[in-house]
Amino acid sequence: MNPFALIGAAGCALLMGAAIQRGATCTVAAVSELVDQRKASRLRSLLEASLWVAGGLLLLRLLPLPQPALPAPFALTGWTLLGAALLGLGAFVNQACVFGAIARLGNGEWAYLATPLGFYLGCASVDGLFAATRPQPLPAGSPLWLAPAVLGLAFAALATWRAIARWRQPWWTPHTATVSIGLSFLALLLLEGAWAYTDALAELAHGMTMRSATRLGLFACLLTGAMFGGWRAGLLKGRRLEAAGLVRCLAGGLLMGWGSLLIPGGNDGLILLGLPLLWPYAWAAFATMCAAIALAKFACRPGPR
């Protein structure tokens, strides 16, 4: 990567970290809101982040610019659904998905430093625990490319209208942060390729590559952005570090690591890449993850006295 692209990618990761800290993008919180309050505002925020990536990709295909290199999709199998269930269970145990763990770190909840460590250990141990073949990649492509070109132009008009409508309003709202997550991921896609911090941890667990240092550096920028966002919002405060919290986050990260390798992909990659590209395995995995979180919540509710 040339130095200018590296600086741009680092800036995008910083922005994404600050936006995750501010935006309503935790899948556990979204499912909890749906189950407890019968509201879907957080779930809509997650899907809107996916929509901005999808619209941006459609628009890029109309422009005379280098197109981003996209990974291949994967076959939908029973291992996909098992992995998604483990991902959801791990997020429930962790009390935050991989997005939410970054936001919690931005608040100074240092127990969540154990979540990436647990995720790494899960990725490193999954082959020895699950006698599963590697997920079967499919030919590259996406149903999204079958959409008419006019949808790309419609997205450009929508983005312009939203920008004008918010010109005189507070600029750093949760909604703006959610949009920023999608757009910063799209920019990272152009500069670095498909990047999610869970993918960086998974790559590290299976051996360093030429790109590992860059990807881990972007992970450090993501954490820095989240902490900066927490500090600006007055949420970054010293909190007591307890052993129970460390064990819980380590266990949750471990389960999410196992699940992400079986799917494959963490919920950050599913939301920001798999869902926008309309890959069936990603939609099935995300729905299964949400169902697993909801079932875990129902199972842990106190019974009648």
Secondary structure, 3 states (H helix, E strand, C coil): CCHHHHHHHHHHHHHHHHHHHHCCCCHHHHHHHHHHHCCCHHHHHHHHHHHHHHHHHHHHCCCCCCCCCCCCCECCCHHHHHHHHHHHHHHHHHCCCHHHHHHHHHCCCHHHHHHHHHHHHHHHHHHHHCCCCCCCECCCCCHHHHCCCHHHHHHHHHHHHHHHHCCCCCCCCHHHHHHHHHHHHHHHHHHCCCCCHHHHHHHHHCCCCCCHHHHHHHHHHHHHHHHHHHHHCCCCCCCCCCHHHHHHHHHHHHHHHHHHHHCCCCHHHHHHHHCCCCCHHHHHHHHHHHHHHHHHHHHCCCCCC
